[in-house]
Amino acid sequence: MKPYDYLIVGSGLFGATFAHFAHKQGKRCLVIDKRQHLGGNVYCENIKGINVHKYGAHIFHTSNKKVWDFVNAIVPFNRYTNAPVANYKGKLYNLPFNMNTFYQMWGVTTPDEALAKLNEQKAEAMAKMKSEGTTEPRNLEEQAKVLIGNDIYEKLIKGYTEKQWGRKCAELPAFIIKRLPVRMVFDNNYFNDSYQGIPIGGYNKLIDALLQGVETKTDTDFFARERSYWATVADKIVYTGQLDEFFDFRFGRLDFRTVRFETEVKPTPNYQGNAVVNYTDAAVPYTRIIEHKHFELFGQAVYDNPHTVISREYSTEWEPGIEPYYPVNDNKNNALAERYRSLAEQEPNVIFGGRLAEYKYYDMAPVIEKVMNLFRY
């Protein structure tokens, strides 16, 4: 008999949730992670009494009541509502695009006025395309202007998107921005989901509770040992790492975008007054600033701690050796990913799950929902 039923490679949300359900069924699980901590990208580092989202802001949101009830049974969540602000050359705009945004952009105060302005600009974009012999957007720039018009595109989309992707909007495919959230109401809530929040005490509380009673090992790299060794450890492998790496990059490497963080402690209780401020001017090198305490402290409570912690985020090209974040879902990479997925289907004793192993961008709730479905929970 092998020591474990499951070897789970990676302790992020997919791995930790899988281990939780398997352990509840009496399965013997070993979770390994090459980092020095558990939790994958949702890991929080406590700095000056503030839970800092070390790998970028993570906001849990879902309309699936079963998922929401499950995570809240593990650890209670707070009432955080995501309402980011965009800073363009020192002027602030509410996101997502709603009546507050339209008032800040054009001074309009009614939905009819806002719609008239939007439709006027969208018609101008369509007319320009027709004059150039096309009625279908050929790139992201044209797609965005058809959806939202020139003013919002130039101030709130263009610079941010080009920093995020490292390419001109006119060079990016139109499908990246097929839809844009537009609300004709004064509502700054970014998500349409029924539930959202942050675990009280930070995401480490959630991960630790999911892995309670499960054997874990950090500083343990799956690829530092021969595959034949791991086959002697467990009956099945749950793999959450990079899909192409599992197969030794047989067909070449999949591309990612990544993020670099500059984290700084500020000697002030309140730096920007909001958890998320996007910087949409191309001249500003970072995409946004996160002020972490606003994820868990609200109103005057932010002043209880005389310090705050901010993180500036810089979107960059990924290269081997740094953390991959976002799959590049263009035609080349999608075709390559399909070839690797075909190999994965031929691995009867390996379960591939999560953002890296499926080469698919996931929010947190769908990851948990997928594991719940695997266990028919």
C-alpha positions, -999 to +999 in steps of 0.1 A: +000+000+000+013+035-009+016+060+020-011+083+005-042+082-016-035+116-031-003+137-036-016+172-041+009+195-059+003+231-049-016+245-019-036+272-036-074+272-036-078+242-059-053+220-040-064+231-005-101+226-013-094+192-029-074+181+002-102+193+025-129+172+008-106+142+003-096+143+040-133+144+050-138+112+031-110+096+050-084+098+022-048+100+031-034+133+015+000+149+013+000+185+000+034+198-012+043+233-022+076+247-036+071+280-018+079+285+019+043+290+027+009+275+020-020+292+002-006+298-033-014+333-046-040+340-019-013+340+008-013+371+030+018+384+048+011+403+080+029+437+080+023+462+108-008+443+118-022+445+082-029+414+061-010+422+028-022+403-003+014+393-013+005+382-048-021+408-056-056+417-045-080+388-041-117+396-037-140+367-032-173+370-051-200+346-063-237+342-069-235+305-060-251+303-026-237+268-020-201+281-025-207+311-004-222+290+024-194+266+022-166+291+026-184+310+053-188+277+072-150+274+070-143+310+081-166+340+083-163+366+056-166+404+060-188+428+040-161+442+017-175+456-016-152+461-045-155+497-057-123+507-075-115+542-086-096+552-117-070+580-116-064+597-150-039+625-148-050+634-113-087+633-119-108+605-103-135+584-120-156+556-105-156+521-119-172+502-134-187+526-159-219+539-143-237+572-138-211+585-114-185+579-142-206+596-168-212+626-146-174+629-139-167+625-176-193+647-192-213+664-164-245+645-174-269+639-145-296+616-160-295+582-177-311+597-209-283+623-211-257+597-206-271+573-232-273+601-257-237+609-252-226+572-254-247+566-285-233+597-302-197+586-296-204+549-305-220+561-338-188+582-345-167+551-340-189+530-363-189+557-390-151+558-389-148+521-394-172+522-423-152+549-439-122+525-437-142+497-454-152+475-424-181+471-401-165+446-377-139+458-351-104+446-362-087+451-329-093+460-293-091+497-299-120+496-324-140+472-303-137+494-272-148+525-291-178+507-306-188+496-271-181+528-250-170+557-273-138+576-276-137+597-244-139+567-219-117+546-241-089+573-242-090+581-205-100+549-188-092+520-211-063+527-235-034+534-212-044+508-186-049+481-212-016+488-230+003+486-197-015+454-187-007+436-220+025+454-230+011+460-265-008+487-283-045+484-282-045+485-320-024+454-320-045+434-295-073+412-308-109+425-304-122+394-285-103+405-254-129+432-248-161+418-263-181+432-234-178+462-211-199+467-180-221+497-184-246+507-158-271+535-161-274+538-123-253+554-096-237+521-085-200+517-079-201+480-069-178+464-094-193+429-093-229+418-101-226+388-079-250+383-049-221+378-024-187+392-020-162+397+008-128+389+024-122+362+050-121+379+084-085+377+095-072+372+059-070+344+034-045+324+055-074+317+079-093+301+050-063+280+038-053+269+073-089+258+080-092+239+047-060+221+054-067+213+090-057+177+097-040+173+063-002+166+061+016+194+043+052+201+032+065+235+020+099+241+003+091+209-017+095+211-055+076+184-074+101+186-102+131+182-080+124+144-078+119+119-106+083+112-116+088+076-107+095+086-071+062+104-067+044+073-083+055+054-052+041+080-028+004+081-038-022+064-059-031+096-076-016+130-082-036+162-081-015+187-101-021+225-100+012+237-115+020+248-150+005+225-176+034+226-200+060+220-173+043+187-163+051+175-198+086+189-198+076+216-223+074+190-250+056+213-275+072+245-262+062+270-235+029+286-229+029+323-225+018+343-195+016+379-183+029+385-148+029+412-122+057+428-102+049+444-069+065+472-050+052+471-014+058+500+010+048+508+045+035+543+049+036+563+081-001+574+077-033+556+086-050+563+053-030+567+021-056+568-007-090+561+010-098+531-011-085+495-015-080+498-053-070+528-074-063+521-111-038+545-129-051+547-165-026+572-178+001+555-199+027+578-185+023+563-150+044+530-151+022+510-127-013+498-134-028+503-099-021+509-062-036+485-036-040+498+000-044+465+018-060+477+051-092+488+033-100+451+025-107+445+062-111+478+079-140+502+071-149+538+080-131+553+109-116+519+119-088+525+093-074+551+118-070+525+146-037+516+130-013+545+124+004+527+095-008+516+062+007+493+035+004+499-002+015+478-032+022+493-067+015+468-094+036+466-126+023+443-154+052+427-173+061+400-197+066+366-181+098+347-185+109+314-168+119+318-132+092+343-123+057+337-112+032+333-141-002+350-135-024+354-165-027+330-195-023+347-228-054+334-246-045+342-282-048+318-310-012+305-308-013+298-270-048+283-272-038+259-298-007+250-278-027+245-247-051+221-265-021+199-274-011+198-238-046+191-226-047+161-250-017+147-232-033+154-198-064+133-208-040+104-213-029+105-176-054+083-158-038+088-124-034+126-126-061+152-119-052+186-135-069+216-118-066+253-114-054+283-133-020+270-143-028+234-148-058+242-171-042+273-186-074+292-179-080+323-159-102+316-129-118+337-102-117+321-068-153+309-064-154+289-097-122+271-085-139+260-053-171+252-072-152+229-096-137+209-066-171+207-050-185+193-082-157+167-083-168+155-049-205+159-058-209+182-028 
